[in-house]
Amino acid sequence: MTDRARRGEGLAPAEARAFFEQEAVDYAIHYYGSTDPVTRTLKQQRLDLLGRLVRECVRPPARVLDVGCAEGHVEAVFPPALEVVGLDLAAWRVAAARGRNPSLQGVAGDGLALPFREQAFELAICSATLDHLPDPFTGMRELARILRPAGHLLVTLDNRFKLFKRRIRVNELTIDPNGHFNRLDYWKFRRLVRGTGLTPVRVAAFGFPFRTHERWVRRWPALRPWLDRIGARWPPLSYEYHALLRKES
């Protein structure tokens, strides 16, 4: 088996489903439970930004869907009293998410065919999940379908800035060992939005593509805030960006 197959890349949808249900690395231990200082910084930046954007979009008792909820770490930064539904392809991840968040409504399902009626949620969140879908265009249409008019979609994506990726070997496995069907950079994501009835509101970002290159961060710690400012000011150059979109009324 190749390295790509071990990570779920290059598989047919049915094979990928089996991979994520049975073989995918436990993301909670690998990322949210990491003791590596670089990974911990990235994790906290992601959670802080997600929590702030969720609070801007909705107030309790709004109904919120988290697509690709994994083990339920993101829900910890949501305002209390929201009605949150967590969906993941792997049933064991849904069970873990419910164990961590007893009030969470957990559903095992596919992001390409969401098991919900139209206009069921005020806010949908797709955090670091869209690039794991075999067909992100269908995924975006499904997310738009289940949103109520004037509802919001919050999408988090690692930025795949290919110019730098060609020149520097970045050890992506230290951040996410599981398979990516698509390498979505800032411009590709903008194309996904077309025709969905979703309008971009703003993009918030942090970090820089070099952040995963631990040698840089460890050797010159003073670079970290400077790189953060670049990523926040120019999302196409960020390490990770959060796109906030609004469904047309």
C-alpha positions as CSV (number, residue, x, y, z in Angstrom):
1,M,0.0,0.0,0.0
2,T,1.3,3.4,-0.9
3,D,1.7,6.4,1.5
4,R,-1.2,8.1,-0.3
5,A,-3.5,5.1,0.1
6,R,-2.6,4.8,3.8
7,R,-3.9,8.3,4.2
8,G,-7.0,7.8,2.2
9,E,-5.9,9.8,-0.9
10,G,-6.7,8.6,-4.4
11,L,-9.4,6.2,-3.2
12,A,-12.9,5.8,-4.7
13,P,-15.7,7.3,-2.6
14,A,-16.8,3.9,-1.2
15,E,-13.2,3.0,-0.3
16,A,-12.7,6.5,1.3
17,R,-15.8,5.9,3.4
18,A,-14.3,2.7,4.8
19,F,-11.0,4.4,5.4
20,F,-12.5,7.2,7.4
21,E,-14.8,4.8,9.4
22,Q,-12.1,2.3,10.2
23,E,-8.5,3.4,9.5
24,A,-8.3,7.2,9.8
25,V,-6.0,8.6,12.5
26,D,-7.8,9.8,15.7
27,Y,-7.6,13.5,15.0
28,A,-8.3,14.4,18.6
29,I,-5.1,12.7,19.8
30,H,-3.0,13.8,16.8
31,Y,-4.0,17.4,16.7
32,Y,-6.1,18.7,19.6
33,G,-4.2,16.5,22.1
34,S,-0.8,17.3,20.6
35,T,2.0,18.4,22.9
36,D,4.0,20.0,20.0
37,P,4.1,23.8,20.7
38,V,3.6,24.7,17.0
39,T,0.6,22.5,16.6
40,R,-0.8,23.8,19.9
41,T,-0.5,27.4,18.8
42,L,-2.2,26.6,15.5
43,K,-5.0,24.7,17.3
44,Q,-5.7,27.6,19.7
45,Q,-5.7,30.2,16.9
46,R,-8.2,28.1,15.0
47,L,-10.5,27.6,18.0
48,D,-10.3,31.3,19.0
49,L,-11.2,32.5,15.5
50,L,-14.0,30.0,15.1
51,G,-15.6,30.9,18.4
52,R,-15.5,34.6,17.6
53,L,-17.1,34.1,14.2
54,V,-19.8,31.9,15.6
55,R,-20.7,34.5,18.2
56,E,-20.9,37.1,15.5
57,C,-23.4,35.0,13.4
58,V,-25.9,33.5,15.8
59,R,-27.5,33.9,19.2
60,P,-29.2,31.1,21.3
61,P,-31.4,29.2,20.6
62,A,-30.2,29.2,17.0
63,R,-29.8,25.8,15.3
64,V,-26.2,25.1,14.2
65,L,-24.9,22.2,12.1
66,D,-21.2,21.2,12.3
67,V,-20.3,19.1,9.2
68,G,-17.3,16.9,9.9
69,C,-17.5,17.3,13.6
70,A,-14.9,14.6,14.3
71,E,-14.5,14.2,18.1
72,G,-16.3,17.4,18.9
73,H,-13.5,19.7,20.0
74,V,-14.8,22.7,18.0
75,E,-18.2,22.7,19.9
76,A,-16.3,23.6,23.1
77,V,-15.9,27.2,21.9
78,F,-19.6,27.7,20.9
79,P,-21.9,29.9,23.0
80,P,-24.0,27.8,25.4
81,A,-27.7,27.1,24.7
82,L,-27.2,26.8,21.0
83,E,-28.9,23.8,19.4
84,V,-25.9,22.0,17.8
85,V,-26.0,19.0,15.5
86,G,-22.7,17.3,14.8
87,L,-22.4,15.2,11.6
88,D,-19.5,12.9,10.7
89,L,-19.0,10.1,8.3
90,A,-17.6,7.8,11.0
91,A,-20.1,6.7,13.7
92,W,-17.3,6.2,16.3
93,R,-16.4,9.9,15.9
94,V,-20.0,11.0,16.4
95,A,-20.1,8.9,19.6
96,A,-16.8,10.5,20.8
97,A,-18.2,13.9,20.1
98,R,-21.4,13.2,22.1
99,G,-19.3,11.9,24.9
100,R,-17.4,15.2,25.0
101,N,-20.5,17.3,24.5
102,P,-23.6,15.7,26.1
103,S,-26.0,18.3,24.6
104,L,-24.7,17.6,21.1
105,Q,-27.1,15.9,18.7
106,G,-24.9,13.5,16.8
107,V,-25.6,12.1,13.4
108,A,-23.5,9.7,11.3
109,G,-23.9,10.8,7.7
110,D,-22.3,11.9,4.4
111,G,-21.4,15.5,3.7
112,L,-22.4,15.0,0.0
113,A,-26.0,14.0,1.0
114,L,-26.8,15.7,4.2
115,P,-29.7,13.9,6.0
116,F,-31.6,17.1,6.8
117,R,-34.5,19.0,5.2
118,E,-34.0,22.3,3.4
119,Q,-33.6,25.5,5.4
120,A,-33.1,23.6,8.7
121,F,-30.3,25.6,10.2
122,E,-29.3,29.2,10.9
123,L,-25.6,28.4,10.7
124,A,-23.6,25.6,9.2
125,I,-19.9,25.1,9.9
126,C,-17.5,23.1,7.8
127,S,-14.2,23.2,9.6
128,A,-11.2,21.6,7.8
129,T,-13.6,19.2,6.1
130,L,-14.4,20.4,2.6
131,D,-11.1,19.3,1.2
132,H,-11.7,15.8,2.5
133,L,-14.9,15.5,0.3
134,P,-14.5,13.7,-3.0
135,D,-16.8,16.3,-4.6
136,P,-16.5,19.7,-2.9
137,F,-19.0,21.3,-5.3
138,T,-21.7,19.0,-4.2
139,G,-20.7,19.5,-0.6
140,M,-21.1,23.3,-1.0
141,R,-24.5,22.9,-2.6
142,E,-25.6,20.7,0.2
143,L,-24.5,23.2,2.8
144,A,-26.4,26.0,1.0
145,R,-29.5,23.8,0.8
146,I,-29.9,23.2,4.5
147,L,-29.4,26.9,5.4
148,R,-32.3,29.2,6.1
149,P,-32.5,32.4,4.1
150,A,-30.1,35.0,5.5
151,G,-28.3,32.1,7.3
152,H,-24.6,31.8,7.4
153,L,-22.0,29.3,6.4
154,L,-18.5,29.2,8.0
155,V,-15.9,27.3,6.1
156,T,-12.4,26.7,7.4
157,L,-9.7,25.6,5.0
158,D,-5.9,25.0,5.1
159,N,-4.5,27.2,2.4
160,R,-2.6,25.3,-0.3
161,F,-0.3,27.9,-1.6
162,K,1.4,25.9,-4.4
163,L,4.3,28.2,-5.1
164,F,5.7,27.7,-1.7
165,K,4.7,24.1,-1.5
166,R,6.8,23.3,-4.5
167,R,9.9,25.1,-3.2
168,I,9.9,23.9,0.4
169,R,9.1,20.4,1.6
170,V,6.4,20.8,4.3
171,N,5.7,17.9,6.5
172,E,1.9,18.0,6.3
173,L,1.6,14.7,8.3
174,T,2.5,16.6,11.4
175,I,-0.7,18.6,11.0
176,D,-3.2,16.3,9.3
177,P,-2.3,12.7,8.6
178,N,-5.7,11.8,6.9
179,G,-6.4,12.0,3.3
180,H,-7.3,15.1,1.3
181,F,-9.2,14.6,-1.9
182,N,-8.7,18.2,-2.9
183,R,-6.0,20.8,-2.4
184,L,-8.2,23.9,-2.1
185,D,-6.3,27.2,-2.2
186,Y,-8.0,30.6,-1.7
187,W,-8.9,31.0,-5.4
188,K,-10.2,27.5,-5.9
189,F,-12.6,28.0,-2.9
190,R,-13.9,31.2,-4.5
191,R,-14.9,29.2,-7.5
192,L,-16.8,26.7,-5.3
193,V,-19.1,29.4,-4.1
194,R,-20.4,30.4,-7.6
195,G,-24.0,29.3,-8.2
196,T,-24.7,28.3,-4.6
197,G,-26.8,31.3,-3.6
198,L,-24.1,32.1,-1.0
199,T,-22.5,35.5,-0.8
200,P,-19.1,36.0,0.8
201,V,-19.3,38.3,3.8
202,R,-15.6,38.4,4.8
203,V,-12.5,36.2,5.2
204,A,-10.6,36.0,8.4
205,A,-7.2,34.3,8.4
206,F,-4.1,33.7,10.4
207,G,-0.6,32.3,10.0
208,F,1.6,31.8,7.0
209,P,2.2,28.7,4.8
210,F,5.7,28.4,6.3
211,R,4.2,27.9,9.8
212,T,4.1,24.1,9.3
213,H,7.8,24.2,8.7
214,E,8.8,23.8,12.3
215,R,12.5,24.5,11.7
216,W,11.6,28.1,10.8
217,V,9.4,28.7,13.8
218,R,11.7,27.1,16.3
219,R,14.8,28.7,15.0
220,W,13.5,32.3,14.7
221,P,10.6,32.7,17.2
222,A,10.5,36.4,16.5
223,L,9.2,35.7,13.0
224,R,5.9,34.2,14.3
225,P,4.0,37.5,15.0
226,W,5.3,39.0,11.7
227,L,4.1,36.0,9.7
228,D,0.8,36.1,11.5
229,R,0.2,39.7,10.5
230,I,1.0,38.8,6.8
231,G,-1.5,35.9,6.9
232,A,-4.2,38.0,8.5
233,R,-3.8,40.9,6.1
234,W,-3.6,38.8,2.9
235,P,-5.7,35.6,3.2
236,P,-4.2,34.0,0.0
237,L,-0.9,34.0,1.9
238,S,-2.3,32.6,5.2
239,Y,-1.8,29.3,6.8
240,E,-5.5,28.8,7.4
241,Y,-8.5,31.0,6.5
242,H,-12.1,31.1,7.6
243,A,-14.7,32.2,5.0
244,L,-18.0,33.6,6.3
245,L,-20.8,33.4,3.7
246,R,-24.5,34.4,3.8
247,K,-27.4,32.8,2.1
248,E,-29.4,35.1,-0.1
249,S,-32.9,35.9,1.3
